[in-house]
Amino acid sequence: MSQNNLVTDFLYHVNNSPDKIAFVIPENIDSLNDYKEKLITFSHFYEIVAKYRKGLKNEGYVKGDRIIILAPINEKTYALMLAIFSLGMVVVFLDPGIGLKKILRAISDSKAKAIISVDKLLKYHFLFPSLWKKTKYTIDQNRIGLKQENTLYAKEYDKIIAEKMQPDDYALMTYTSGSTGKSKGTNRNIENITKQINFIKKAWPCHETTIDFPSFPMFGLMNLLCGITTVVPAVNFSNIGSFNPEVVIKQMERWNITRMCGSYAFHNKLVKKLKEKNKKIKSLKNIAFGGCPVTEEFCQGLFEIYPNAKTEIIYGSTEVAPISSIEINEFLAAKGDGFLVGHIYPGLQVKVVKLPQKIYEFDHQDGKQYEMGTNSIGEVIIQGPHVVQEYIDNPQATKENKIKSPTGKKWHRSGDCGYFDNEGRLWLVGRINDIIWSAQKELHPYSIEAQLDKLQGIQRSALVQKGKEIKLFIEGQLNTKNQPLLKQLLQKNNLEKVKLQSITKIPVDDRHNSKIDRVKLRGMI
């Protein structure tokens, strides 16, 4: 990967493997009978990128301009990204699953000149001040005040000559859900993205024969830079848990996929359908998932349907991905409190610390005085080559979430609580903002909820606190004879005064469709 321009490696693969399939794009994804596919080679994809590049220039955009992309993931999305990169401009990527309120705030914060999006959002542009001064391109409906997306697609094209870039030049701004509050725009400059891709290449198989099936959208972009074929899953990425598993299974079987990644919600639905149909995907060699704690039943199902796959749980965040991993066999055999996320990837530094309430810089000891011992819980902080160093145009967020080290590099405050066990593996026990205080004791929800979820009749539990009131939300119907077990478990964890509330469905995050939405639950207290 060159530190000149992200498009450089894509151009290399176009020249060396022009007829190789770059993308398999699904169409009519809701019905197995109507399902179709579109195949795009690297040389054909080059032409699409080049026409968008020409169109962007014709519209007057120049190096440094920021353009928001908030549209369904397909070949146009990725081509626009590469065209923008080639001109030295900045892609502002908004995860469609973060919800309208955060999307509008991110649009305003991004300082972008233009937005490319869908009618569902843009038809209300006159109501949203954050959209007023931006040039708006619609991909699916012609309206007054909007330009058609094909305005950016020129009839002819020139040879792509990548704009020369410096390591600290902005390339990609990503706004994803965040755990609480508004989304923050991460500064993924040329150096950061380059190092992240190189880091992932070492940790995740990136061979010429790889057929990838990623439900994390940004992997499609990375695959273009690595010369890998991407089969785009037949899912709506704004609601990753809602899809027709019959169609997705057809894709997996037809293309003999070798690698896949995604959220628990995506995988869990697939596991259930494959088990129901008594099918196995034997071509799969590597599978990774993350986004939330997983169940033992789910993990056992993976062995049945993916018999030849190395299966890993990956821990990462918007600011640092990946951080650690654990293979399923080791995950199932481990005993401990919380959610095991495993071994730290080589090249990263991860510490568990107890920090002062306000700290923005470490002294010459680089935070050593705050480190917790083995099996002691604290906050997880990370430093390494692909750690995002700042939030764009948001010095306050950078100050609150980054700690400068004596070397000038910054430690990222993950907001996660965890500990290292005797084998040097990292366990997570909850978020700092979700700590429960009961009987003057600090409690962390993950391990308690894991115990509760094993009781017959409980589908899922969530423990939250608002002020002095602690409430346990229970999805499902607790078996009567297990009532004493529930009481004992709560007493054991100093939660005798907790209030119980049955709930039809525990709310989950918009992005992964699997993490408990504790902010929403606190609003119900």
Residue, then its C-alpha position, 0 to 999 in steps of 0.5 A: m500500500s502506497q502512502n501516495n494515494l489509496v487508489t494506487d493499489f487498485l490501479y495495480h490490480v486493474n493492470n495485472s488482473p483486468d478480467k478478474i471479478a471485483f464485485v458480485i452485486p445482488e439484485n431483487i434481494d427479498s425473493l429467491n425466485d426473483y434474485k439476480e446478480k451483476l458481475i463486474t470485473f476490475s477493468h469494468f470497475y475502472e471505467i465506472v470509477a473513471k467516469y465518476r472521477k470525470g464527473l466530479k471534476n466537471e462539477g467543480y470539486v477539487k482536492g480537499d473537498r468533502i463529500i458525504i455518501l449515504a446510500p445503499i452499498n453497491e458498485k456505485t458507492y464503492a466507485l464514487m469512493l475511489a473516484i473521490f480518493s483519486l482526486g485527493m478529496v475526502v469521503v464522508f461515510l455515514d453508517p445508515g444504521i445510526g438513526l436519523k437524529k445522529i445522521l443529521r448531526a453528522i451531516s452538519d458537523s462534517k462540513a461537507k460540500a455535497i451529499i449523495s443519498v436517497d430520496k427517503l432523506l433528501k425529500y425533506h431537505f427543506l426541513f433540515p438546516s444541515l442540508w440547506k447549503k450542500t449540493k444534494y445528489t439523489i440516486d433514486q428520485n428527481r425533485i426540485g432542489l436536487k441533482q440527479e446522481n448521474t450528473l456525476y457520471a460522465k459519458e466519457y472518461d480520462k485515464i486515472i492519474a491519482e492525486k499525490m497525497q501526504p501521510d496526514d492528508y484527510a482521506l476518509m471521515t467515518y461517522t458510526s453510531g458511537s455508544t452514547g451521544k452524537s457520532k464523532g467524525t474519525n480522522r482516517n488520513i492516508e497514513n492511518i488507512t494505510k497502516q490499518i489495511n496492512f495490519i488487517k492483511k497480517a491478521w486476516p487472509c488476503h489471498e488472490t483466491t479469496i472470495d469474500f462475503p463481508s457484511f461490514p461495508m468497508f471491507g468491500l472497499m479494502n478488497l478493491l485495494c487488495g485485488i480480492t473478489t467481493v460477493v456483496p451479501a443480499v442484505n439491507f445494510s441499514n437493518i442488518g438483521s432483516f434479510n431473506p436467509e434463503v437468498v444469502i445461503k444461495q449466494m454462499e453456495r453459488w460462489n463457494i465463499t472462503r471468507m466472511c465477517g459481520s455482526y452477531a445479528f447477521h450470523n445468528k440468523l444464518v446459523k439458524k436457517l442453515k441448521e434448519k435446512n441441515k446444510k453446511i458451507k464447506s468452502l468457508k475457511n475463515i469467519a469473524f464476527g463481533g459487535c456484542p457478546v455471543t451465546e454458547e448455543f450460537c457458537q456450537g452451531l458454527f461448528e456444525i454448519y462451517p466445518n472447515a472454518k477457523t472461527e474468531i470473535i474480533y474486538g474492535s471499534t470505529e477508532v481501532a479495528p482490530i484490537s484482539s481476537i479469540e478462536i471459538n474453541e478457546f472461547l467456549a473452554a474459557k472460564g471467567d467473568g465477562f465476555l472474553v475477546g482474547h489475545i491482543y494483536p501483535g503491534l498494538q499496546v493495550k492497557v487496563v487502567k484506573l485513570p483520574q477523572k480528567i487526564y489529557e497527557f501521560d508523563h514519562q512513565d506513559g501511564k504505567q502508574y495507572e495500570m491495573g494488575t492481572n484480574s483487576i478491572g479498569e478502563v481499556i486504552i489502546q495505542g498502535p499504528h492504526v489507532v485514529q489519532e483525532y476527531i475531525d473538527n472536534p478538539q473537545a472530543t479528541k481531548e476527552n477520548k485521547i491521551k497524549s503519550p511522551t512520544g507524541k502518539k495518542w492512547h485511545r480511551s475505548g470506554d470499555c471496562g475489562y481485565f487481563d486474565n492469567e493467560g494475558r487474555l482480555w475480558l470485557v465486563g461492560r462500558i464505563n457509562d454502564i457501571i452499576w453502583s449498589a450497596q457502595k459496590e461497583l458492578h459491571p453488567y456483562s457477567i451478571e447478565a450472562q448468569l441471568d441469561k442461563l436461567q430457563g425462560i430468560q431470552r435476554s436480560a439487561l441491567v441498567q441504573k438511572g440515578k439511584e434506581i436499578k432496574l433489571f429488564i427481562e425478555g421472556q418468561l422466567n420459569t416459576k421454579n427458577q424464581p429462587l435461583l434468580k433471587q439467589l443470583l441477585q443477592k450474590n451480586n448485591l442487587e437485592k433492591v433491584k426492580l424487575q420489569s418484563i419486556t417484549k423485546i430488549p432494544v438493540d443498537d441501530r448499527h449492529n442490531s445486536k448490542i443492548d441499547r442501554v440509553k433507551l432502557r434508561g429512558m424507560i426508568 
